[in-house]
Amino acid sequence: MPACENIFRLSVRKRVLRSLFNQNSEGMTSEEQEKLFRRWLADHAGLMWKVVHAFTGTPEDQQDLLQEISLQLWSSLPSFRGEAKESTWIYRVAFNTALVWKRDEKRRHAKHEAFLHLNVAPENPSGPSPDEELVKQLYAAIRQLPKLDASLALMHLDGLGYREMSEVLGISESNVGVKLNRIRKQLADSLKGGAHEL
């Protein structure tokens, strides 16, 4: 019976969200929009950070991209109708924003190359922990993947199912499975000969 109750709750929630967003696009107050936006940021910050880490290499770029994703999420909020899960919508916005940001990265870095070489933050004398180093290596390896593969790796790390991944990227669920198997092997090979489980 609990499974039926969960399905019923999800169905009711989806109808409420749909009606809210159908009214929303025409008449959501700025307070309602702000409240929803703040909830999305609180509930899905980890998801947005994973996309940011996959597309950036420096803390400055991470902050820039996160700000751009937040801005695009705010701008797209009125067009969200509740037909997709919130997390799916947010992934789509974050991923598309990151793709545009990455495309413009070379031009941006060429203008500010001198500043990128400055290291104004003091180094940690003890150095990064082994886990921190592994996470850095993983994100560096993900950044080397083609964009579609990088987004699949991120969604996999975030625990999304094949159906959600296929909805975000517009590919079939079976294609998601095939690509993920190849990506896992490629990432494992680049992380010290596959010694770490992905």
N, C-alpha and C positions, 0 to 999 in steps of 0.2 A: 503493500500500500504506500510506503514512503515514496517510491518512484513515481507513482501516479500523482501524489501530492506535489512533488517537485515539478512534474510536467505541467500540472494545472497552474502552479505559481508562476512558472516561466511564461505560460500562455497568457495569463492575466497581466503579468508585467509587460509583455510585448505589446498587448493591446493598449495598455495605459501609455506606454512610451510612444506608440504610433499616434494615439489621439493627441498626446501632448505635443509631439513634433509636427503633426498636421496643423494644429492650432499655432504652434510655435513659429513656423516659417512666416506666418502672417501676423501673429499677435503676441509673441512671447515678450514679456517685459524685460527690460535690461537687467533688473534684479534677478529674474528667473534664469536668464541666460548666464549671468555671472555665477549664480549658485551652481548651475549644472557644470559650467566650465571648471570651477574650483573643485567640484567633486571628481570630474574626469581627471584633472591633474593629480589629485590625491590618490585616486584608485589605480591610475595607470602610469604613474611616474616611472616605475621599473621598465615597463614596456618601451617608453620613449627613450630612456637612458640606454637600453640595449641597441636601439637603432642608432643613437648618437655615437656610441662606442664603436659600432661597426663601420661607421663612415668617417670618423675623425681620428687624428693621432695626437693632438695636443690638447691640454686643458682649455686653452683659449678657444680653439675651434669647437670643442665640445659645448662650451657655454654659448657660442654663437649659434650653433646648429640647434641646440635645445631651445633657445629663444625663438628662432625662426619656426621650428615645429610648433611651439606654443602659439605663436601668432597665427600660423596657418590653421591650427585647430580651432582657435577662437573665430577666425573668419569663416570656417566651414561649418561651424555649429548650427546655424540656422537651416542649412540644407540637409542635416541629418534627420531622417524620417523614422528611424527606429526599425527599418526593415532588416538591417544587419546588426550583429552584436556590437556593442560599444567598442569592445577591444578590437574587433575586425576593422571598424571604421577608423579608429585611432591609429592602428598599424598602417592602414592604407594612406592616411594623411601624412604620418611620420615618414614612411618609406618614400612616398612621392616627393615630399619636401627635401628629404636627404639626397635623392637622386639629382634634383635641380641644384641643390647646394654643392654637391660634389662636382657637377659639371662646371660650375663657376669657380671652383677651388683654385685651379691653376692660375687663373687671372688674378684672383685675390691674393694669392701667395707671392706672385711675382712683384706686386706693388709693395708688399710688406716684408720682403725676405730679410732685410736687415734686422727687423724686430724679432723675427722668429729665432734668430741665433742668440738672442739675449736670454740668459738664464737668471732671472731675478729672484727666484725662490731658492732658499737654502736646501741643500740635499739632505736627505734623511741619513744620518751617520750609520745606522744599523742596516740600511738598505731594505728593499722590499722583501716581504715574506715569500716563501715558495709558492703559496697559493696566489698571492698578488702577481707574482711573476708569470705563473701559468695563465692567469686570466689575461694579462697583457699579451702574452704570446698567442692566446686563442683569438683575441680581438684583432691582433695584427694579421694573423692567418686569414681571418674572415674578411678583412679589408682587401686582401689580395684576390679574393674570389670574384667571379663575375657578379654583377649586381643582383640578378635573380637568385643565384646560389647563396649570396650573402644574406639576403632577406629570408630565405628558407632556413638557413642556419640559425638566425636570430629567433625566428618564430618557434623553431624546434627547441631552442634553449629556454624559451619562455613557456613551453608546455602546450602550445596550440596543437590542435588535432589536424589531421590531414584535410578535413572538410574546410575548416577555417582558413588554413593556408591556401587551399585552392581558391576560395572566395576572394581572399586578399589579392592574389597574384593572377587570377584568371586562367589557371591551368587545371587539368584534371587531377583528381585525387591519386590516381595510379601514377601519374607523372610526378606528383609530389613525392611519393614513396621511392620511386626510382632515383630521382635527383638527390633525395636525402641520403640514401645509401652511398651514392658516389661522393657526396659532400663529406659525410662522416669519415670515409676512408681517406679522402684528400686531406682533411684537417688532422686526422690522427697521424698520417705520414709526416705532415709538416711540424707536428708537435713531438719532436724527439722520437721519430720512428714509430709512432703509434702506441706509445707506452701509456697514454692517458685515455680513459674511456670518455666518449662523447655521448 
